[in-house]
Amino acid sequence: MILKVGQSLASPVDTTTVIVVRAPKEEVSLTCGGVEMVVGGKPGGDGSSIDPARIGGAQLGKRYVDDGAGLEVLCTKPGQGLLEVNGTALPIKAAKPLPSSD
């Protein structure tokens, strides 16, 4: 799927929803719990149908990034599914270190 900045995506297998913060130039496969996320709409499940190997849980308010693909999403509703892009798990974006105030 081709993603656009500001686009809202929902998981069809659990309660996870995300907003695209930075979109890649090429087409990618963004999945939650091993199932392709859908544009707009409401989340479609309770997480009971997720493959146990695909459980990781998206956390509310956290940003998930894949610098290689140029993708960044913000979790707006948590769920049980593992967020993946092209079959690779998305890590949580690390906080920027603050400068020292010596």
N, C-alpha and C positions, 0 to 999 in steps of 0.2 A: 504494500500500500504506500502511496505517496502522502507524506505527512506535511501539515502546514502549521506554522506558529499560531498558537491560540486555539488549536483544535482540541476538542474534548473527546476522550476515548473511554470506553467502558468495557469491562470484562464480561463475556457471556457466561462464565462459570462461577464467579464469586462477586463480591461487592466492590472490587477495586475500580476506581476511576482516576484518570490522569489528564493533565493538560500539557500539550506540547509547548515547551519553552524555547527550544532550539531544534529546528527541523533539518534533517539531512537533505542533500540535493538529489540523491538517488532513492529509488524505491527500497523499503526495508520491510521486514516481517516483525512487527511488535506483538508479542504474545504475553498472556498472563495465565499461568497454570497450564501452559502448553497449547492454549487455544488463541487464535488471532483475535486481537481486540477490535471492537466495532466503533465506528464514528458516531458520536452523539449517543442519544438514547440513555437508558438506565441499565445498571448492572443486572445481570440475568441469572444469578444463582447464589447458593449458600456455601459453596466450596466443597460440597460432599462428592462431586464428580471429578475432582482434581486428582490426577495421578500423584501418588505420594512422593515421587521423585521431583515433582514440579512445585512442591510446597515450599515457600520461602517467606511469604508475607510482605506486602508493600506497606510501608509506614506512612501515616498521615503527615503531610508537610515536608517530607523529604524529597530531595531531587535525585533522580537517577540519571546517570550519564554513560554515554559510549562515545568517547572522543574520536575513535577510529571511524565511526559512522557519522559523527557530527550530530548526535541526538542527545537531547536533554528533556526529561519530563518531570513534572511536579505531581506528586500523589495528592489528590484532593479527597479521596475516600479510601481508607485502608481495606485490605482483604488478605486472603490466605495464599493466593497464587504468587508464584515467582515471576517477576518481570524479566523478559528476555528479548533481545533483538537479534534476529538471524540465528537463533539457537544458542546465543551466549548470554549468560545472566548479566543484568545491569547492576553495577555497584552503586552504592549511595555516594553522592558527591561529597568530597571531603571539605570541611570548613577551611576558610582562608585564615592563616595565622595573622594575628594582630601585631602591629609593630610594638616594640617595647617602649615604655614611657619613662626610661631612666632619667 
